[in-house]
Amino acid sequence: MLRLRRRETGDPGRGLGVTHPPAILQFETELPDTSAGAIGLAPGDTDDLAWILRYATEHQLVVDVRGGGSHHGFGSPPTPDLVVSMSRFDGVQEWHPDDLTVVVGAGTPVASLEAILAEQSQTAVLPEVPGNATVGGVIAAGLSSLRRARLLGTRERVLEVTVVTGDGRVVTAGGRVVKNVSGYDLPRLTVGAFGSLGVITSVCLKVLPVPESAATIVLDDPGQAVAAHRPLALLETSDWSELFLWGTEPEVDAVAGRVGGRTRRGLHWPSDPEGALRWSLRVPPAMVGAAIAALPEQWRYLAVHGAGDLRLASDSRAGAGHLRAWAESVGGHLVVVDAPPAALPDFDPWGTPPPGLELQRRIIAQFDPARVINPGRLPGGL
């Protein structure tokens, strides 16, 4: 177990006559699942985190930031020197149900936040089956709800963020009522940035009221959904298709009657498919049917109609190259979500880098000049 004792000097982390962080970094929280040789740290507040990152920048240490560990398979990061847990940045800080906003620590489990909001019949519209995922982890990985086609994605829900940059600056950007944009639109940029613009410590989210009635309808064919006007979600797997509805009870009953199928009260969300390798396939929304037809044999899928999002699982990489080539030819991409290290030795986890990679590199340099936070997690090995 490591214990924190932060020495206060005129310039924290400097002039201490040390060459390795154990001499000055001693934390009280024992962390499981740290990489071999890495030091596990759990800062208790923003000042501690800023101090760690200043030290890491000065000594060129690779920092791996962990929330719940649910999205740790993205990219090709190097072996870290420090593993920083966000577990102590937990809890709702402010909640204004009438204003439809909530401010929450980045280390708060998504399931915990949604359970709290449900007490006032509200939702943050984050992933429905989050497992151990934290709010900060979902934002950093750029993940969205299965309801995205109707209720928009996580990027549209983030109003304000506080981040600690790679060189230890504390930055708050955005606005809690109306979005304010001056210079970089940092709240939106942090979504999907994997910490490259700084470690998120807290976030203000726009929440939505939950209507009084909801239903899940099992369909014989996804085409039946045309009878529903703007459903909450339409999902498809190789075994079933389901339509998700919410609204007033008369509205839900009327749509269910037009659609047909077997109706269950409430929203019964499925988990993503499981397998040795997990993938994310994104295509233009109108091409979900074509994407399903292009999948390699034996690959399992959960397709989100209207959003162009397919969550995939397979037991091998067979067919992955052809599927990626097809996806990129129609303006989409195939990304590795999680895979054993030896499973894809010559397969880039992201595919062809985006054309704006150099611009992205310059923006990141403004926030993490030594590139110490989660390096290698972004496309192009950035």
Sequence and secondary structure as in RCSB ss.txt:
>XXXX:A:sequence
MLRLRRRETGDPGRGLGVTHPPAILQFETELPDTSAGAIGLAPGDTDDLAWILRYATEHQLVVDVRGGGSHHGFG
SPPTPDLVVSMSRFDGVQEWHPDDLTVVVGAGTPVASLEAILAEQSQTAVLPEVPGNATVGGVIAAGLSSLRRAR
LLGTRERVLEVTVVTGDGRVVTAGGRVVKNVSGYDLPRLTVGAFGSLGVITSVCLKVLPVPESAATIVLDDPGQA
VAAHRPLALLETSDWSELFLWGTEPEVDAVAGRVGGRTRRGLHWPSDPEGALRWSLRVPPAMVGAAIAALPEQWR
YLAVHGAGDLRLASDSRAGAGHLRAWAESVGGHLVVVDAPPAALPDFDPWGTPPPGLELQRRIIAQFDPARVINP
GRLPGGL
>XXXX:A:secstr
         SSTTSSS  SSGGGT   SS  SS  TT EEE  SSHHHHHHHHHHHHHHT  EEEESSSTTTTSS
     SEEEE TTS SEEEEETTTTEEEEETTSBHHHHHHHHHTTTEE    SS TT BHHHHHHHT   TTHHH
H  GGGTEEEEEEE TTS EEEEE SSS   SSS HHHHTTTSTTTT EEEEEEEE EE  SEEEEEEESSGGGG
GGSSS SEEEE SS EEEEEEE HHHHHHHHHHH SEEEES         SEEEEEE  GGGHHHHHHHS TT E
EEEETTTTEEEEEESS TTHHHHHHHHHHTT EEEEEE  TTT TTS SS S  TTHHHHHHHHHHH TT  BST
T SGGG 
